Amino acid sequence: MLKVAVLGTGRMGAAIAHRLLASGHSLTVWNRTAARTEPLRRTGVTVAGSPADAVAGVDVTLTSLADPAAVDTVLFGPGGAAAALAPGTCLVEMSTIGPAAVRALVDRLPEGVSIVDAPVAGSVTAAASGRLRVYAGGPAVAVEHVRPLLEALGTVRHLGPVGSGAAAKLVLNAALLIGVAGVADALAVARSVGVDREVALDLLGSGPLGAALARATTADADFPVALAEKDLGLVLDELAGADAPLVRAARAALATAPDPTADIAALTTLEHL
């Protein structure tokens, strides 16, 4: 089993940490808001005072953070983890920050430290039960080194070099958020033409938006509007001038949500859409 540092224990990071602990791995955790580490501390997990302290003596460092700025601060800011990473260890970057940001990390890490980008698809409940879908990018030798860790979380697919996993996650999130925004629009049409919401949901569930509807009505997930809007911003940043009107429309719909901390399912309850 591996000695692992988990940097970032928000809902998904905490679920991943609990799953790794249950799978027999040795954990040290750190989070900017220390209170979020308390449930893990109560299980006997070591809580570090800084990212640098957390990665001392570990085999693998796993980051699960909100955005590229957070990753940069945690790795390279005061008390950051990067300078304390030992040769032969691996950084597993599981945040959704886009392929360009992941590739930019390679030359900033100490010599001898490998990197695998491994964002996940699935809910917090799926993380707790080891049913995530993990999309990995990086050298084959590095991916194989951390595969036992990642397979504790779910099904692992190695997609190619560093940045490949991050790129795949943007594709998946773009499709998901366009679909959920499409459900919201279809429900707005239903309201306008006098179709009862429950009838509309039943109709949509058996149609082409069925998978998006399932996500839009689940109580088993936590994908805040603010993070979803951030992800679509990353998608647009990577497009290099290409047009993507549905991505732009989905991002605009997210911007209308009154509560940025609410799950993306909130889109389907906004009366003005």
N, C-alpha and C positions, 0 to 999 in steps of 0.2 A: 504494500500500500504506500501511497505517496504522502509527503508532508506538503500541505497546501496552504497558501495565504489567499483569502478572499477579501478583496478591496471593494467595498460597496455592498451594503446589506439592506438595500431597499427591499421591496416585496419579492422581486424575482431573485435578487442576490441572496436574500435570507433563505428562500426556498431551496436554492441551489446548495447553499452551505449546509442546511439541514440534511439534504439528500446525500451529500458527500460524507457527512459525518455518519449517517446511518449505514453507508456503504463501507465503513471501516477506515476511511482516510483521516489523517491527523490534521486538524485545522487551527489556524490562527486567523482572526478576522479584524478588520478595521472599517469604520464608517465615520464620515464627517460628523454626523449626528450620533453621538455615542449611545444615546438611549435606544437606538434601533438595534444595538448589539446585545441588549440585555437578555432577550430570550435565549440567545446562543451562549452567553456567559453562564446562564443558569444550567445549561447542559454540560458545563465543564470546558467549553471551548475557550482558548486563550484570546483575550481582547487586547490588541496592541494600541499603544498611544499615538502611533504615527504610521504612515504607509511604510517608511523605511524600517521601523521596528518589526512590522508584520512580516516582512519578507526575509528576515534574517534566518538562515538555516533551512529554508524550504526548498522543495524540488520544483514546485510549480506555483506561479502567482496568477491568480484569476481576477480580472477586473470586470465589474458589472456596474457601470456608471451611466449617468444621464446623457452626456453629450461630449463632443470632442474637447470642449474647454475643461470639463471635469477630468477627463482622462489626462490631459496635459498637466493639470495642476497636481493630480495625485501621483503621477509618475515623475514629473520634473520640477515641481514647485518646492517650497521649503519643506524639509522632512519627507521629500518624495521618494518613491520606491526605486526608481530606475538606478540610481547610483549605488544602491545596496544590493542589487541583484547579482548573484554570484555566477561566474562562468559555469556552463553546463546546465543551468536552470532554464525554464521556459516560461514566457509570459503568454497566457491564454487570454486574449482580449475578447470579451463576450458582450461588450456594449454595442449599441447600434450607432456607429459613428461614420460609416461609409468607407469605401475602399481607399480613397485618397488619404484620409487621415490614418488609416491602419498602415498603409505602405510608408507613410512619413515617419512612423515610429522606428522602422528597421534600423536606420543609420544613427538613431539617437540612443539606442540601447548599448550597454557595455559589451565589449567584445566577448564572444562566447555565449551570449544569451540569445536563445532562439525565440521566435514569436509565432503563434498560431492564432489566427482570428477565427472565433467559433461562436458567432451569434446563434440564438436559438429561436425556434418558433414553437408556440404552445403557451398554455396558461400556467399560473402559479401552481395550480393543482397538479398539472402534468409534470411540473418540475419535482414536486414532492413525491410523486409516484414513479419517477424515472421514465416518463413518456414524452419528453421533449424531442423535437427534431433539431439536430445540431448540424450546422453547415460550416465545415472547416476549410480554412485556407492556410497553406504553409508548406514547407518542405516535407516530403513523405516521412523522413526520419523523425522530425519533430512531432508530426501528427500521430505517428505510431507510439511515440513516447508517452503522449498524454491520452491516447485512446482509452485506456482503462478508466481514467478519470471521466472522460466525456461519455463513455458508454454507461456509466452509473446514472447519467442524466437522461439518456434516451438513445435514439438511433442516430448514428454518426455518418455523415456523407462528406467525404473529402473531395472538394471541387476543383482544387488546383493550387496555384501559388498564393503567397500572402496577399490578402485583399479579396480573394475569391468568395470566402464566406460572407464578408461584409457586403459585397456586391449582390450576392444572392438574397440577403436579408432585405435590401432595398427593393429588389424586384417583388418579393413576397409582400412587403408592407405596402408598396404602391398598389398592388392588386387588391389586397385586403381593404385598404382605406377607400379606394374607388368603389369597391363593392358595397361597403357600409354606407357611403354617401349615396350610392344608387338606391339602396333600400330606403334611405330617408326620403329621397325624391319620390319614389314610388308610393310611399305612405302619404306624402303631401298630395299627390294626385288622387289617391283614394279619398282623402278628406274632401277634396274639391268636388269630386264627382259623386259623393255620397255613399261610398263603400265603407261599411263598418270596419274599424281597425282590425278586429279579430278575424274577420273574413279575409281582409287583405293579407294579413300575415299568413293565413292558411294557403291562400292562392300563391303568394310569393314563395312559400316553402316548397312547393312542388314545381317551381319554375327555375329559370336559369340563375336566379339570385339566391337559390336555396342555401348554398354554403355561406354566403355573406349574411343572409338572414339569421342563420344559426349563431354566427358570431355576434351579430348585432343584438341578439336577445338573450345571450348567455349571462348568467350571474356568476360564472366560474372564472372570470378573467379580470385583469387589471392593466389596461393600456390607456393611461391618461391622455386626454385630448392634447395637452401641451407637448407631450413626447411624440405623439402622432404627427402633430404639425411640424415639429422639429425634423422628424424623419422624412416627411415630404419635402421639406426645405433641402435636406441632403440630396434627395433624388434630383431636385431641380438643379442643384449645384453641379451634379455629375453629368447633366445632359449636354453640356458644352454647346448650348444654343439650339439644340433640337427642340421641336415643339412637343408639348405634352399637355393638351388642353384639359384632359380629365384629371390629371394629377393636380394641375393648378386649381381646377374647380373643387376637388376634394379638399385641398388645403384651405381654400376660401371658406368652405363649409365648416371646417374645423375652427376657423377663426371666429365664426359666429357663436360658438358654444359659450354660454355665460360662465361656466365653471371649468377652467382649464385642468382642474384636478380630477374631473369626472372621467369615467371610462368612455371610450369612443361610442359606446351604445347610446350615449346621450344625444348623438346626432339624430336618432330616430324619434326623439320626443320633442324636438324643437318645432313649435307650432308654425313658425314663419317660413320654414323651408318648403 
